[in-house]
Amino acid sequence: MRGNRAAIPSHRKRIAPGTSIKGILAGLLALSPALALAQIDDATYCNQLAALAYRYVGSSGGDGRSSPDLNTLGAIADCRNGKFAKGIPYLEKRLRDSHITLPSRS
């Protein structure tokens, strides 16, 4: 060690000299359309799963109509509220358990 400067731990990397914050931000902004597109794809896929689950997963009520259980309705609500990471896995499982073919995830 020189003077009173502490050594930088090896797991911490320094930003290369000449790298500007603007350059880093530009790189992050370039990625944001891809991230937004992934969210749109998740929303579309989640809504497709929700439509299938609403139509095919459930039990018959007293009036002869089929309706989804409360957990399925909760997962559908998660999709509508943008909580795709929570809604998608549950809906996929319920649809697979009911032998429903899942839509392609494109």
N, C-alpha and C positions, 0 to 999 in steps of 0.2 A: 504494500500500500504506500501511496505517496501522500505526504501531508496528512490532512485530516479527512480525505475523501474515502468513503467506504467502498469496498469492492462490490461490483454489480454481480448478483448471483447468476450462475451460468444459465438458468432456466429463463431469465429475462433477456430478451433481445432488444437491442437498440434499433431505432429507425435509421436507415442508411442516411449519411449526410447528403444533403441536397434534395431529399424527399420532402415535399411540402404537404401541409395539411390539405391544401386544395387538391393535390393529386390523389390523396387518399380518399377524400370526399367524392371526387369525380369517379373513382373506381367503384365506390359504394353506390353512387347514383346510377351507374351503368348496370348494376345488378338489380336495382329495384324494379324495373319492368318485368324481369324474369320472376322475381318473387311475387309481384302482383298477379302475374299470369298464373302462377302456381296456386294462389289463393282463389282465383276465378275458377280454375279447373277443379279445385277441392269443392268449391261451392256448387258447381254444376253436378259433380259426381255425388255429393252428399244429397242434393235435391233429387237426383235420379233414384238413389237408394231409398230416400224418404217416401217417394211416390210408390215404389214397389212395396215397401213395408206397409204403408197405409192401406194398400189394396189387398195384399196377400197374407200378411202376418197378423194373426189375431184369433180371437175366439168368437163364436156366435153369441149374440145377445138374445134376450127374450123375444125380440121382434124378428129374429131370424137373420139380421144383418151381422156382418163380421166387423169387429172394430179392434184396433191394436191395443195391447196392454199398456199400462201406464209407463213402463220403462221404455217401450218403443216410442210412445208419444213424447217422452222426455228427450230421446235421441233425435227425433224429428225436430223438436224445438231447439235443440243444440245446433242442428244444421241451419235453421232459420236465423239463429242468433250469432252465426259465425264461429261457433265452437266446433269446427270440423274434426279436429283431432280427438274430440270426445264422442261425437255423434257417429262418425264413419265406422270405427271398429265395432261398435255395438250393432249398428244396422247390418253390417256385413255378416256378423255372426248369426243374427236372427234370421236373415234371409237364407244363409247356407243351411241352418238348422231346419228350415222349412222347405229345403230342396228347390229354392228359387235361384235361377242363374243370375249372377251379378252382371251389371252392365260393364262394358270395357272402360277402363280408366285411361283416357287419352289426354 
